[in-house]
Amino acid sequence: MIGFIDDHRGVHGVEPICKLLPIAPSTYHTHVARRVDPEKCSARAKRDADLVPEIERVFEENFRVYGVRKIWRQLQREGHEIARCTVARLMQSKGLHGVIRGKPVRTTISDKATPCPLDHVNRQFRASQPNALWVSDFTYVRTWAGFVYVAAFGGSATDCFADGSPRGDRH
């Protein structure tokens, strides 16, 4: 928004543009004043400006693999008093992220052109008689050896997924 106002202020002026956009003219002028004179920035913004190069340096020195926790610990070893959440916020703002071990599991490769299946039971998982409605679920569980894929099927007339009770008279 600030960039748009900068681009068009010579033609239309700041106040008429701000009337159309959801921004007060004083907000725009404050932003421009801080851009011209960095001393007018808040203490947090000044500290962030000092810390970002340090975070980027540690990130680059460690082959762009360190994440938030390791960069935070390295900065503490170097004598910087900084909170872990501050490192996370600044890394996110700069698009820096560490390498994650292992390969992420992609369980579903959806085709956006294919319509989603219809909900034939309208989220009502109760059947009036046995063998009239069957439900299923498919998921995966991480183990030390890898992933185990689990499929569960059940007849809804027993309400076995609701509370483990085979009664049909719970409600």
OpenMM code with the backbone's topology and positions (N, CA, C; nanometers):
from openmm import Vec3, app, unit

residues = "MET ILE GLY PHE ILE ASP ASP HIS ARG GLY VAL HIS GLY VAL GLU PRO ILE CYS LYS LEU LEU PRO ILE ALA PRO SER THR TYR HIS THR HIS VAL ALA ARG ARG VAL ASP PRO GLU LYS CYS SER ALA ARG ALA LYS ARG ASP ALA ASP LEU VAL PRO GLU ILE GLU ARG VAL PHE GLU GLU ASN PHE ARG VAL TYR GLY VAL ARG LYS ILE TRP ARG GLN LEU GLN ARG GLU GLY HIS GLU ILE ALA ARG CYS THR VAL ALA ARG LEU MET GLN SER LYS GLY LEU HIS GLY VAL ILE ARG GLY LYS PRO VAL ARG THR THR ILE SER ASP LYS ALA THR PRO CYS PRO LEU ASP HIS VAL ASN ARG GLN PHE ARG ALA SER GLN PRO ASN ALA LEU TRP VAL SER ASP PHE THR TYR VAL ARG THR TRP ALA GLY PHE VAL TYR VAL ALA ALA PHE GLY GLY SER ALA THR ASP CYS PHE ALA ASP GLY SER PRO ARG GLY ASP ARG HIS".split()
positions = [
    Vec3(0.0814, -0.1171, 0.0000),
    Vec3(0.0000, 0.0000, 0.0000),
    Vec3(0.0873, 0.1256, 0.0000),
    Vec3(0.1921, 0.1216, 0.0799),
    Vec3(0.2822, 0.2371, 0.0864),
    Vec3(0.3474, 0.2599, -0.0496),
    Vec3(0.3867, 0.1518, -0.1151),
    Vec3(0.4465, 0.1621, -0.2482),
    Vec3(0.3502, 0.2207, -0.3501),
    Vec3(0.2235, 0.1822, -0.3410),
    Vec3(0.1219, 0.2359, -0.4318),
    Vec3(0.1071, 0.3868, -0.4119),
    Vec3(0.1034, 0.4280, -0.2864),
    Vec3(0.0913, 0.5719, -0.2579),
    Vec3(0.2147, 0.6453, -0.3080),
    Vec3(0.3337, 0.5869, -0.2861),
    Vec3(0.4569, 0.6494, -0.3362),
    Vec3(0.4521, 0.6683, -0.4871),
    Vec3(0.4020, 0.5680, -0.5573),
    Vec3(0.3979, 0.5737, -0.7040),
    Vec3(0.2991, 0.6776, -0.7568),
    Vec3(0.1898, 0.7002, -0.6866),
    Vec3(0.0826, 0.7853, -0.7388),
    Vec3(0.0628, 0.9161, -0.6636),
    Vec3(0.1458, 0.9473, -0.5662),
    Vec3(0.1247, 1.0684, -0.4875),
    Vec3(0.1499, 1.1953, -0.5676),
    Vec3(0.2375, 1.1891, -0.6677),
    Vec3(0.2645, 1.3072, -0.7493),
    Vec3(0.1457, 1.3488, -0.8338),
    Vec3(0.0637, 1.2533, -0.8741),
    Vec3(-0.0515, 1.2812, -0.9603),
    Vec3(-0.1751, 1.3179, -0.8773),
    Vec3(-0.2026, 1.2394, -0.7729),
    Vec3(-0.3281, 1.2545, -0.6992),
    Vec3(-0.3121, 1.3164, -0.5605),
    Vec3(-0.1945, 1.3104, -0.5027),
    Vec3(-0.1748, 1.3570, -0.3655),
    Vec3(-0.1975, 1.2448, -0.2662),
    Vec3(-0.1454, 1.2589, -0.1463),
    Vec3(-0.1514, 1.1528, -0.0461),
    Vec3(-0.2922, 1.1396, 0.0138),
    Vec3(-0.3521, 1.2503, 0.0547),
    Vec3(-0.4807, 1.2428, 0.1242),
    Vec3(-0.5929, 1.1836, 0.0385),
    Vec3(-0.6083, 1.2221, -0.0898),
    Vec3(-0.7144, 1.1589, -0.1695),
    Vec3(-0.6940, 1.0082, -0.1880),
    Vec3(-0.5695, 0.9657, -0.2008),
    Vec3(-0.5432, 0.8214, -0.2146),
    Vec3(-0.5773, 0.7511, -0.0834),
    Vec3(-0.5390, 0.8110, 0.0295),
    Vec3(-0.5654, 0.7494, 0.1594),
    Vec3(-0.7152, 0.7412, 0.1893),
    Vec3(-0.7954, 0.8327, 0.1336),
    Vec3(-0.9402, 0.8247, 0.1529),
    Vec3(-0.9974, 0.6997, 0.0864),
    Vec3(-0.9370, 0.6593, -0.0254),
    Vec3(-0.9856, 0.5413, -0.0968),
    Vec3(-0.9291, 0.4119, -0.0390),
    Vec3(-0.8100, 0.4180, 0.0175),
    Vec3(-0.7463, 0.2995, 0.0753),
    Vec3(-0.7700, 0.2960, 0.2260),
    Vec3(-0.7647, 0.1782, 0.2870),
    Vec3(-0.7856, 0.1714, 0.4328),
    Vec3(-0.6579, 0.2065, 0.5104),
    Vec3(-0.6089, 0.3291, 0.4924),
    Vec3(-0.4891, 0.3732, 0.5628),
    Vec3(-0.5032, 0.5221, 0.5927),
    Vec3(-0.4619, 0.5601, 0.7109),
    Vec3(-0.4679, 0.7013, 0.7495),
    Vec3(-0.3469, 0.7746, 0.6923),
    Vec3(-0.3635, 0.8987, 0.6534),
    Vec3(-0.2482, 0.9745, 0.6025),
    Vec3(-0.1343, 0.9836, 0.7040),
    Vec3(-0.1685, 0.9917, 0.8330),
    Vec3(-0.0639, 0.9994, 0.9353),
    Vec3(0.0205, 0.8719, 0.9388),
    Vec3(-0.0421, 0.7573, 0.9123),
    Vec3(0.0314, 0.6307, 0.9070),
    Vec3(0.1305, 0.6322, 0.7926),
    Vec3(0.0876, 0.6812, 0.6785),
    Vec3(0.1775, 0.6894, 0.5632),
    Vec3(0.2937, 0.7838, 0.5927),
    Vec3(0.2656, 0.9006, 0.6479),
    Vec3(0.3710, 0.9990, 0.6762),
    Vec3(0.4689, 0.9461, 0.7810),
    Vec3(0.4187, 0.8725, 0.8807),
    Vec3(0.5061, 0.8134, 0.9821),
    Vec3(0.5994, 0.7105, 0.9185),
    Vec3(0.5452, 0.6296, 0.8283),
    Vec3(0.6265, 0.5286, 0.7604),
    Vec3(0.7364, 0.5947, 0.6766),
    Vec3(0.7018, 0.7006, 0.6053),
    Vec3(0.8000, 0.7711, 0.5224),
    Vec3(0.9073, 0.8356, 0.6100),
    Vec3(0.8657, 0.8923, 0.7240),
    Vec3(0.9632, 0.9558, 0.8140),
    Vec3(1.0614, 0.8533, 0.8692),
    Vec3(1.0125, 0.7318, 0.9027),
    Vec3(1.1017, 0.6264, 0.9522),
    Vec3(1.1950, 0.5768, 0.8436),
    Vec3(1.1470, 0.5762, 0.7201),
    Vec3(1.2316, 0.5319, 0.6092),
    Vec3(1.3438, 0.6322, 0.5850),
    Vec3(1.3147, 0.7601, 0.5994),
    Vec3(1.4154, 0.8648, 0.5780),
    Vec3(1.5132, 0.8705, 0.6952),
    Vec3(1.4624, 0.8618, 0.8182),
    Vec3(1.5457, 0.8716, 0.9377),
    Vec3(1.5255, 0.7470, 1.0239),
    Vec3(1.6165, 0.6487, 1.0133),
    Vec3(1.6004, 0.5243, 1.0907),
    Vec3(1.6006, 0.5449, 1.2421),
    Vec3(1.6470, 0.6587, 1.2916),
    Vec3(1.6452, 0.6841, 1.4361),
    Vec3(1.5029, 0.6976, 1.4903),
    Vec3(1.4069, 0.7235, 1.4048),
    Vec3(1.2674, 0.7363, 1.4481),
    Vec3(1.1983, 0.6008, 1.4622),
    Vec3(1.2677, 0.4935, 1.4250),
    Vec3(1.2113, 0.3587, 1.4371),
    Vec3(1.2025, 0.3187, 1.5838),
    Vec3(1.1189, 0.2211, 1.6126),
    Vec3(1.1046, 0.1712, 1.7491),
    Vec3(1.2307, 0.0958, 1.7910),
    Vec3(1.2443, 0.0735, 1.9213),
    Vec3(1.3606, 0.0005, 1.9729),
    Vec3(1.3639, -0.1413, 1.9165),
    Vec3(1.2464, -0.2036, 1.9038),
    Vec3(1.2414, -0.3393, 1.8490),
    Vec3(1.2871, -0.3411, 1.7043),
    Vec3(1.2432, -0.2448, 1.6256),
    Vec3(1.2838, -0.2399, 1.4847),
    Vec3(1.4343, -0.2171, 1.4717),
    Vec3(1.4900, -0.1330, 1.5589),
    Vec3(1.6350, -0.1093, 1.5559),
    Vec3(1.7110, -0.2363, 1.5920),
    Vec3(1.6655, -0.3047, 1.6959),
    Vec3(1.7316, -0.4305, 1.7370),
    Vec3(1.7184, -0.5360, 1.6290),
    Vec3(1.6006, -0.5456, 1.5673),
    Vec3(1.5818, -0.6411, 1.4578),
    Vec3(1.6787, -0.6124, 1.3440),
    Vec3(1.6978, -0.4850, 1.3118),
    Vec3(1.7894, -0.4478, 1.2037),
    Vec3(1.9322, -0.4888, 1.2365),
    Vec3(1.9691, -0.4873, 1.3653),
    Vec3(2.1029, -0.5312, 1.4057),
    Vec3(2.1157, -0.6827, 1.4075),
    Vec3(2.0079, -0.7525, 1.4417),
    Vec3(2.0136, -0.8981, 1.4569),
    Vec3(2.0019, -0.9744, 1.3251),
    Vec3(1.9299, -0.9194, 1.2285),
    Vec3(1.9104, -0.9910, 1.1019),
    Vec3(2.0427, -1.0261, 1.0348),
    Vec3(2.1409, -0.9344, 1.0242),
    Vec3(2.2682, -0.9744, 0.9638),
    Vec3(2.3404, -1.0838, 1.0418),
    Vec3(2.3275, -1.0829, 1.1744),
    Vec3(2.3903, -1.1872, 1.2557),
    Vec3(2.3255, -1.3231, 1.2296),
    Vec3(2.1936, -1.3238, 1.2218),
    Vec3(2.1217, -1.4488, 1.1936),
    Vec3(2.1594, -1.5003, 1.0547),
    Vec3(2.1614, -1.4109, 0.9563),
    Vec3(2.1984, -1.4523, 0.8204),
    Vec3(2.3422, -1.5026, 0.8151),
    Vec3(2.4327, -1.4407, 0.8917),
    Vec3(2.5724, -1.4850, 0.8944),
    Vec3(2.5841, -1.6262, 0.9499),
    Vec3(2.5197, -1.6529, 1.0636),
    Vec3(2.5242, -1.7863, 1.1231),
    Vec3(2.4610, -1.8882, 1.0284),
    Vec3(2.3521, -1.8498, 0.9655),
    Vec3(2.2838, -1.9391, 0.8715),
    Vec3(2.3761, -1.9752, 0.7547),
    Vec3(2.4442, -1.8769, 0.6982),
    Vec3(2.5336, -1.9004, 0.5845),
    Vec3(2.6586, -1.9770, 0.6258),
    Vec3(2.7153, -1.9455, 0.7430),
    Vec3(2.8361, -2.0146, 0.7890),
    Vec3(2.8116, -2.1624, 0.8117),
    Vec3(2.6893, -2.1995, 0.8358),
    Vec3(2.6555, -2.3386, 0.8629),
    Vec3(2.5824, -2.4024, 0.7454),
    Vec3(2.6189, -2.3591, 0.6268),
    Vec3(2.5749, -2.4202, 0.5007),
    Vec3(2.4240, -2.4201, 0.4817),
    Vec3(2.3558, -2.3192, 0.5402),
    Vec3(2.2126, -2.3000, 0.5238),
    Vec3(2.1295, -2.4191, 0.5729),
    Vec3(2.1806, -2.4912, 0.6741),
    Vec3(2.1064, -2.6056, 0.7266),
    Vec3(2.0547, -2.5834, 0.8681),
    Vec3(2.1089, -2.4863, 0.9411),
    Vec3(2.0656, -2.4631, 1.0789),
    Vec3(1.9237, -2.4084, 1.0819),
    Vec3(1.8478, -2.4574, 1.1775),
    Vec3(1.7139, -2.4070, 1.2008),
    Vec3(1.7135, -2.3071, 1.3149),
    Vec3(1.5959, -2.2738, 1.3621),
    Vec3(1.5789, -2.1721, 1.4651),
    Vec3(1.6559, -2.2078, 1.5910),
    Vec3(1.6403, -2.3308, 1.6395),
    Vec3(1.7018, -2.3690, 1.7669),
    Vec3(1.8538, -2.3606, 1.7626),
    Vec3(1.9141, -2.4112, 1.6558),
    Vec3(2.0600, -2.4104, 1.6481),
    Vec3(2.1156, -2.2702, 1.6262),
    Vec3(2.0470, -2.1884, 1.5483),
    Vec3(2.0930, -2.0505, 1.5306),
    Vec3(2.0799, -1.9748, 1.6618),
    Vec3(1.9712, -1.9949, 1.7335),
    Vec3(1.9506, -1.9303, 1.8634),
    Vec3(2.0614, -1.9695, 1.9600),
    Vec3(2.0950, -2.0981, 1.9675),
    Vec3(2.2017, -2.1431, 2.0579),
    Vec3(2.3372, -2.0865, 2.0164),
    Vec3(2.3654, -2.0819, 1.8864),
    Vec3(2.4927, -2.0274, 1.8398),
    Vec3(2.5044, -1.8793, 1.8752),
    Vec3(2.3973, -1.8046, 1.8574),
    Vec3(2.3995, -1.6624, 1.8924),
    Vec3(2.4186, -1.6429, 2.0426),
    Vec3(2.3595, -1.7295, 2.1233),
    Vec3(2.3800, -1.7213, 2.2675),
    Vec3(2.5255, -1.7509, 2.3039),
    Vec3(2.5866, -1.8496, 2.2367),
    Vec3(2.7281, -1.8800, 2.2618),
    Vec3(2.8171, -1.7620, 2.2263),
    Vec3(2.7749, -1.6847, 2.1256),
    Vec3(2.8524, -1.5680, 2.0828),
    Vec3(2.8250, -1.4449, 2.1687),
    Vec3(2.7353, -1.4555, 2.2664),
    Vec3(2.7112, -1.3459, 2.3592),
    Vec3(2.5899, -1.2599, 2.3285),
    Vec3(2.5101, -1.2950, 2.2308),
    Vec3(2.3886, -1.2185, 2.2001),
    Vec3(2.2762, -1.2638, 2.2929),
    Vec3(2.2121, -1.1693, 2.3576),
    Vec3(2.0948, -1.2021, 2.4387),
    Vec3(1.9720, -1.1855, 2.3503),
    Vec3(1.9177, -1.2979, 2.3098),
    Vec3(1.8067, -1.2958, 2.2145),
    Vec3(1.7124, -1.4104, 2.2486),
    Vec3(1.5845, -1.3864, 2.2347),
    Vec3(1.4848, -1.4902, 2.2613),
    Vec3(1.4716, -1.5816, 2.1390),
    Vec3(1.4370, -1.7057, 2.1671),
    Vec3(1.4209, -1.8030, 2.0587),
    Vec3(1.3092, -1.7614, 1.9637),
    Vec3(1.2011, -1.7057, 2.0187),
    Vec3(1.0892, -1.6641, 1.9338),
    Vec3(1.1282, -1.5466, 1.8440),
    Vec3(1.2228, -1.4651, 1.8888),
    Vec3(1.2706, -1.3541, 1.8056),
    Vec3(1.3486, -1.4087, 1.6869),
    Vec3(1.4324, -1.5090, 1.7112),
    Vec3(1.5053, -1.5723, 1.6011),
    Vec3(1.4060, -1.6332, 1.5028),
    Vec3(1.3037, -1.6997, 1.5542),
    Vec3(1.2035, -1.7623, 1.4665),
    Vec3(1.1321, -1.6559, 1.3829),
    Vec3(1.0930, -1.5461, 1.4456),
    Vec3(1.0214, -1.4397, 1.3738),
    Vec3(1.1077, -1.3774, 1.2647),
    Vec3(1.2336, -1.3488, 1.2981),
    Vec3(1.3215, -1.2859, 1.1994),
    Vec3(1.3589, -1.3822, 1.0865),
    Vec3(1.3789, -1.5100, 1.1213),
    Vec3(1.4081, -1.6070, 1.0152),
    Vec3(1.2890, -1.6210, 0.9214),
    Vec3(1.1699, -1.6234, 0.9773),
    Vec3(1.0506, -1.6347, 0.8936),
    Vec3(1.0342, -1.5124, 0.8050),
    Vec3(1.0636, -1.3949, 0.8589),
    Vec3(1.0482, -1.2729, 0.7788),
    Vec3(1.1472, -1.2680, 0.6628),
    Vec3(1.2622, -1.3325, 0.6798),
    Vec3(1.3631, -1.3356, 0.5735),
    Vec3(1.3530, -1.4605, 0.4872),
    Vec3(1.2596, -1.5488, 0.5178),
    Vec3(1.2430, -1.6705, 0.4376),
    Vec3(1.3504, -1.7745, 0.4627),
    Vec3(1.4135, -1.7719, 0.5794),
    Vec3(1.5172, -1.8689, 0.6128),
    Vec3(1.4556, -1.9833, 0.6917),
    Vec3(1.4919, -2.1046, 0.6569),
    Vec3(1.4476, -2.2208, 0.7341),
    Vec3(1.5521, -2.3294, 0.7218),
    Vec3(1.5669, -2.4042, 0.8292),
    Vec3(1.6662, -2.5104, 0.8323),
    Vec3(1.6210, -2.6312, 0.7529),
    Vec3(1.7149, -2.7221, 0.7360),
    Vec3(1.6867, -2.8454, 0.6636),
    Vec3(1.6212, -2.9438, 0.7596),
    Vec3(1.5194, -3.0121, 0.7130),
    Vec3(1.4487, -3.1112, 0.7927),
    Vec3(1.5029, -3.2483, 0.7567),
    Vec3(1.5381, -3.3246, 0.8593),
    Vec3(1.5901, -3.4589, 0.8336),
    Vec3(1.4813, -3.5492, 0.7781),
    Vec3(1.5215, -3.6423, 0.6972),
    Vec3(1.4272, -3.7378, 0.6415),
    Vec3(1.3502, -3.6798, 0.5249),
    Vec3(1.2658, -3.7609, 0.4714),
    Vec3(1.1857, -3.7206, 0.3575),
    Vec3(1.0402, -3.7118, 0.4014),
    Vec3(0.9721, -3.6037, 0.3710),
    Vec3(0.8316, -3.5955, 0.4119),
    Vec3(0.7472, -3.6983, 0.3374),
    Vec3(0.6519, -3.7542, 0.4080),
    Vec3(0.5627, -3.8528, 0.3479),
    Vec3(0.4472, -3.7793, 0.2833),
    Vec3(0.4263, -3.8070, 0.1571),
    Vec3(0.3136, -3.7484, 0.0858),
    Vec3(0.2098, -3.8573, 0.0684),
    Vec3(0.1073, -3.8510, 0.1502),
    Vec3(0.0091, -3.9590, 0.1511),
    Vec3(-0.0982, -3.9421, 0.0454),
    Vec3(-0.1262, -3.8203, 0.0078),
    Vec3(-0.2335, -3.7963, -0.0875),
    Vec3(-0.1839, -3.7048, -0.1985),
    Vec3(-0.2008, -3.7486, -0.3202),
    Vec3(-0.1725, -3.6641, -0.4357),
    Vec3(-0.3071, -3.6422, -0.5035),
    Vec3(-0.3688, -3.5315, -0.4692),
    Vec3(-0.5048, -3.5090, -0.5168),
    Vec3(-0.5052, -3.4463, -0.6552),
    Vec3(-0.6066, -3.4810, -0.7306),
    Vec3(-0.6278, -3.4241, -0.8624),
    Vec3(-0.7352, -3.3167, -0.8479),
    Vec3(-0.6954, -3.1907, -0.8664),
    Vec3(-0.7887, -3.0799, -0.8453),
    Vec3(-0.9046, -3.0813, -0.9460),
    Vec3(-0.8857, -3.1455, -1.0604),
    Vec3(-0.9912, -3.1497, -1.1606),
    Vec3(-1.1014, -3.2491, -1.1227),
    Vec3(-1.0681, -3.3466, -1.0414),
    Vec3(-1.1657, -3.4471, -1.0010),
    Vec3(-1.2496, -3.3933, -0.8859),
    Vec3(-1.3826, -3.4049, -0.8944),
    Vec3(-1.4658, -3.3546, -0.7842),
    Vec3(-1.4505, -3.4418, -0.6599),
    Vec3(-1.4720, -3.3816, -0.5433),
    Vec3(-1.4649, -3.4549, -0.4168),
    Vec3(-1.5813, -3.5535, -0.4096),
    Vec3(-1.5607, -3.6657, -0.3416),
    Vec3(-1.6713, -3.7611, -0.3274),
    Vec3(-1.7852, -3.7009, -0.2450),
    Vec3(-1.9041, -3.7417, -0.2762),
    Vec3(-2.0218, -3.6899, -0.2065),
    Vec3(-2.0355, -3.7534, -0.0687),
    Vec3(-2.0982, -3.6821, 0.0225),
    Vec3(-2.1266, -3.7329, 0.1560),
    Vec3(-2.2644, -3.7988, 0.1497),
    Vec3(-2.2674, -3.9281, 0.1270),
    Vec3(-2.3937, -3.9991, 0.1054),
    Vec3(-2.4765, -4.0158, 0.2323),
    Vec3(-2.4125, -4.0038, 0.3505),
    Vec3(-2.4872, -4.0228, 0.4749),
    Vec3(-2.5091, -3.8916, 0.5486),
    Vec3(-2.4680, -3.7797, 0.4889),
    Vec3(-2.4914, -3.6477, 0.5465),
    Vec3(-2.4368, -3.6374, 0.6891),
    Vec3(-2.3201, -3.6959, 0.7129),
    Vec3(-2.2491, -3.6972, 0.8412),
    Vec3(-2.3303, -3.7626, 0.9534),
    Vec3(-2.4278, -3.8438, 0.9197),
    Vec3(-2.5060, -3.9173, 1.0183),
    Vec3(-2.4610, -4.0626, 1.0136),
    Vec3(-2.3796, -4.1036, 1.1114),
    Vec3(-2.3204, -4.2369, 1.1090),
    Vec3(-2.3992, -4.3348, 1.1951),
    Vec3(-2.5294, -4.3306, 1.1864),
    Vec3(-2.6153, -4.4249, 1.2574),
    Vec3(-2.7013, -4.4968, 1.1538),
    Vec3(-2.7129, -4.6232, 1.1708),
    Vec3(-2.7951, -4.7018, 1.0787),
    Vec3(-2.9163, -4.7561, 1.1529),
    Vec3(-3.0255, -4.7719, 1.0794),
    Vec3(-3.1484, -4.8217, 1.1416),
    Vec3(-3.1479, -4.9727, 1.1591),
    Vec3(-3.0624, -5.0404, 1.0841),
    Vec3(-3.0548, -5.1864, 1.0923),
    Vec3(-2.9115, -5.2303, 1.0650),
    Vec3(-2.8756, -5.3483, 1.1085),
    Vec3(-2.7401, -5.3971, 1.0823),
    Vec3(-2.7148, -5.4135, 0.9324),
    Vec3(-2.5905, -5.3933, 0.8931),
    Vec3(-2.5436, -5.4131, 0.7565),
    Vec3(-2.6028, -5.3114, 0.6579),
    Vec3(-2.6534, -5.1990, 0.7082),
    Vec3(-2.7094, -5.0973, 0.6203),
    Vec3(-2.6092, -4.9872, 0.5899),
    Vec3(-2.5137, -4.9645, 0.6799),
    Vec3(-2.4162, -4.8574, 0.6622),
    Vec3(-2.2812, -4.9033, 0.7150),
    Vec3(-2.1801, -4.8941, 0.6301),
    Vec3(-2.0435, -4.9290, 0.6693),
    Vec3(-1.9566, -4.8048, 0.6557),
    Vec3(-1.8687, -4.7854, 0.7519),
    Vec3(-1.7770, -4.6720, 0.7485),
    Vec3(-1.6339, -4.7241, 0.7472),
    Vec3(-1.5431, -4.6397, 0.6931),
    Vec3(-1.4021, -4.6796, 0.6882),
    Vec3(-1.3137, -4.5573, 0.7078),
    Vec3(-1.1902, -4.5853, 0.7451),
    Vec3(-1.0914, -4.4795, 0.7619),
    Vec3(-0.9564, -4.5359, 0.7219),
    Vec3(-0.8698, -4.4479, 0.6733),
    Vec3(-0.7362, -4.4874, 0.6291),
    Vec3(-0.6385, -4.3827, 0.6791),
    Vec3(-0.5353, -4.4256, 0.7487),
    Vec3(-0.4384, -4.3306, 0.8013),
    Vec3(-0.3010, -4.3955, 0.8064),
    Vec3(-0.2030, -4.3215, 0.8552),
    Vec3(-0.0696, -4.3773, 0.8708),
    Vec3(-0.0135, -4.3397, 1.0070),
    Vec3(0.0767, -4.4247, 1.0573),
    Vec3(0.1384, -4.4050, 1.1874),
    Vec3(0.2889, -4.4164, 1.1701),
    Vec3(0.3629, -4.3190, 1.2229),
    Vec3(0.5087, -4.3219, 1.2131),
    Vec3(0.5644, -4.4189, 1.3172),
    Vec3(0.6568, -4.5044, 1.2748),
    Vec3(0.7257, -4.5966, 1.3654),
    Vec3(0.8758, -4.5793, 1.3455),
    Vec3(0.9540, -4.6492, 1.4279),
    Vec3(1.0993, -4.6406, 1.4121),
    Vec3(1.1430, -4.6971, 1.2779),
    Vec3(1.0712, -4.7930, 1.2260),
    Vec3(1.1085, -4.8570, 1.0994),
    Vec3(1.0554, -4.7825, 0.9778),
    Vec3(0.9690, -4.6869, 0.9971),
    Vec3(0.9098, -4.6140, 0.8850),
    Vec3(0.7652, -4.5811, 0.9172),
    Vec3(0.6793, -4.5963, 0.8185),
    Vec3(0.5376, -4.5684, 0.8377),
    Vec3(0.4564, -4.6956, 0.8208),
    Vec3(0.3550, -4.7099, 0.9031),
    Vec3(0.2611, -4.8207, 0.8934),
    Vec3(0.1283, -4.7603, 0.8510),
    Vec3(0.0716, -4.8122, 0.7465),
    Vec3(-0.0569, -4.7646, 0.6988),
    Vec3(-0.1669, -4.8524, 0.7572),
    Vec3(-0.2706, -4.7876, 0.8109),
    Vec3(-0.3757, -4.8576, 0.8831),
    Vec3(-0.5092, -4.8263, 0.8173),
    Vec3(-0.5863, -4.9312, 0.7920),
    Vec3(-0.7217, -4.9143, 0.7396),
    Vec3(-0.8182, -4.9758, 0.8403),
    Vec3(-0.9274, -4.9067, 0.8696),
    Vec3(-1.0268, -4.9566, 0.9641),
    Vec3(-1.1641, -4.9528, 0.8980),
    Vec3(-1.2379, -5.0601, 0.9161),
    Vec3(-1.3730, -5.0702, 0.8612),
    Vec3(-1.4661, -5.1109, 0.9734),
    Vec3(-1.5896, -5.0662, 0.9669),
    Vec3(-1.6845, -5.1075, 1.0693),
    Vec3(-1.8268, -5.0795, 1.0279),
    Vec3(-1.9158, -5.1603, 1.0811),
    Vec3(-2.0578, -5.1385, 1.0585),
    Vec3(-2.1082, -5.0343, 1.1554),
    Vec3(-2.1809, -4.9379, 1.1076),
    Vec3(-2.2254, -4.8274, 1.1907),
    Vec3(-2.3365, -4.8668, 1.2867),
    Vec3(-2.4046, -4.9741, 1.2630),
    Vec3(-2.5148, -5.0132, 1.3509),
    Vec3(-2.4650, -5.0477, 1.4907),
    Vec3(-2.3372, -5.0823, 1.5052),
    Vec3(-2.2831, -5.1160, 1.6369),
    Vec3(-2.2277, -4.9937, 1.7086),
    Vec3(-2.2152, -4.8792, 1.6392),
    Vec3(-2.1594, -4.7574, 1.6991),
    Vec3(-2.0216, -4.7818, 1.7597),
    Vec3(-1.9431, -4.8708, 1.7015),
    Vec3(-1.8140, -4.9040, 1.7606),
    Vec3(-1.7148, -4.7892, 1.7511),
    Vec3(-1.7326, -4.6953, 1.6595),
    Vec3(-1.6393, -4.5842, 1.6483),
    Vec3(-1.6763, -4.4703, 1.7419),
    Vec3(-1.7991, -4.4681, 1.7926),
    Vec3(-1.8425, -4.3572, 1.8762),
    Vec3(-1.7820, -4.3652, 2.0159),
    Vec3(-1.7997, -4.4800, 2.0851),
    Vec3(-1.7451, -4.4887, 2.2206),
    Vec3(-1.6961, -4.6293, 2.2543),
    Vec3(-1.6847, -4.7152, 2.1572),
    Vec3(-1.6387, -4.8510, 2.1826),
    Vec3(-1.7478, -4.9409, 2.2361),
    Vec3(-1.8663, -4.8887, 2.2529),
    Vec3(-1.9770, -4.9652, 2.3081),
    Vec3(-2.0564, -5.0292, 2.1955),
    Vec3(-2.0901, -5.1579, 2.2060),
    Vec3(-2.1702, -5.2209, 2.1010),
    Vec3(-2.3185, -5.1904, 2.1114),
    Vec3(-2.3574, -5.1084, 2.2110),
    Vec3(-2.4989, -5.0772, 2.2271),
    Vec3(-2.5445, -4.9791, 2.1203),
    Vec3(-2.6648, -4.9887, 2.0818),
    Vec3(-2.7214, -4.8935, 1.9878),
    Vec3(-2.8141, -4.7943, 2.0545),
    Vec3(-2.8245, -4.8021, 2.1903),
    Vec3(-2.9205, -4.7201, 2.2622),
    Vec3(-2.8530, -4.6112, 2.3463),
    Vec3(-2.7428, -4.5568, 2.3008),
    Vec3(-2.6693, -4.4586, 2.3796),
    Vec3(-2.7460, -4.3260, 2.3933),
    Vec3(-2.8187, -4.2896, 2.2944),
    Vec3(-2.8807, -4.1564, 2.2966),
    Vec3(-3.0277, -4.1672, 2.3188),
] * unit.nanometer
topology = app.Topology()
chain = topology.addChain("A")
for resn in residues:
    res = topology.addResidue(resn, chain)
    for name in ("N", "CA", "C"):
        topology.addAtom(name, app.Element.getBySymbol(name[0]), res)
